Amino acid sequence: MAAQMIISVNETILVARLGTSELAGLTIGLGAYNIIFLLSLSIISPITQLMAGAMGRNDQGEVRNIAQYGMMLGLIVSVPGTIILLNWQRISLLMPGLLQAQSEATTYLRGAAWGLPIWVLYVAIRCILVGSGRAGTSALFMGLSVPAHLIISWILIFGTRANPPLGLFGAGLAYAGVSFLTVTAITLWECRDKRSPIRLALSAGFRLTPRYIMEIVELGVPMVLRVISKQGVIPVSAFIIASYGASHTAGHLALINISQIAGVFYFGVTSACVSLVGRALGAGDTARARAATWTSVQVSLAGSLMVSAVIYLAPSAIARLMLGDSNAEVIFIATSAVGAVFYFLISEAIQGPILGSLVAFRENRYTLLCSVLGTWCIGVPSGLFLATISATPIFGFWLGLGIGSSASILMLVPRLRQRLDLATLRSSV
């Protein structure tokens, strides 16, 4: 996840050199892409907890089946989203107020859409590796994909003597191309190890066992709704902020990227928390599950505080790095809202591992309820109201999102304590 966030930052830095309208178009394009990407990956995200449980029970047959069906499902669920993105020009006609930005967004998506199935497959592979305690492989090759994406993007966006500049279309093609390189490298590397669940899945014969698909989907559907209700608010917000003009839209993209940089810690820690707590519960070790939960919260908060503090203390320098000195108005808009983003990030850093632990307990429905209430019933209405009364609308909107995130924490903590206490009581009987 961290590397994908940095890739998004790379795109912003390069596209900003093309102009404000192109940057606004990238914001809309990424908003559409990320909404569909979140829908696809959330269906397969339960693979992590299922794989962790199978590993805790040391059931190699189940490990193989979960890996096989997880990768297959990842490709299947991405097909409708790819079709939607490739036809974005027609869909954008439903939003006539944003036609200029939508035209630029369509150009970007014509290239990026082809990579959606492979990025969703990458997420399935990553879930398998994280659940089996092999997250290092995906982290290594995603890390290597960052400089590869930067080089490919530069060549395709600005051109060389050998090829013409492709602008936003080149940015989309670069994002799609890196997905193929990354998934191929991870697969080849994992197939070297006989113990790898990826090798088990690819080398063993395929057996039609519908219960694995049903189990993933049964856990994934509430996850889809939870992810839409929580992470989905960020890409959706691009369409909300777009009504304030291209400069606000471009500034909002810079803030999204800044939040992603600072969110590297809690995204990673949350993922690790799901795996650690899931494996502990699979082994019947409640004390280890409790320790993993609260340690994850502390690590997530400490790491996010350090990164967020740097961003808070030097917002102008970071905004100029992303947007270039020529976008003075956009830089001013972005830096004026950094304080609200800081508050939002700290709340998310606390909430992430708590959500992750509850997911390991299979509390998907309750986490969905908390996300809906916190994000859409409290956060978004507060953000819309504060945006109308703030000098800088995006400051008010991000502040509202932070309020919603804090409200979710207050709803989640009592439930987590209850589940941990109940699991401890059962293990002692």
Secondary structure, 3 states (H helix, E strand, C coil): CHHHHHHHHHHHHHHHCCCHHHHHHHHHHHHHHHHHHHHHHHHHCCHHHHHHHHHHCCCHHHHHHHHHHHHHHHHHHHHHHHHHHHCHHHHHHHCHHHHHHHHHHHHHHHHHHHHHHHHHHHHHHHHHHHHCCCHHHHHHHHHHHHHHHHHHHHHHHHCCCCCCCCHHHHHHHHHHHHHHHHHHHHHHHHCCCCCCHHHHHHHCCCCCCHHHHHHHHHHHHHHHHHHHHCCCHHHHHHHHHHHHCHHHHHHHHHHHHHHHHHCHHHHHHHHHHHHHHHHHHHCCCHHHHHHHHHHHHHHHHHHHHHHHHHHHHCHHHHHHHHHCCCCHHHHHHHHCCHHHHHHHHHHHHHHHHHHHHHHHCCCHHHHHHHHHHHHHHHHHHHHHHHHHHCCCHHHHHHHHHHHHHHHHHHHHHHHHHHHHHHHHHHHHC
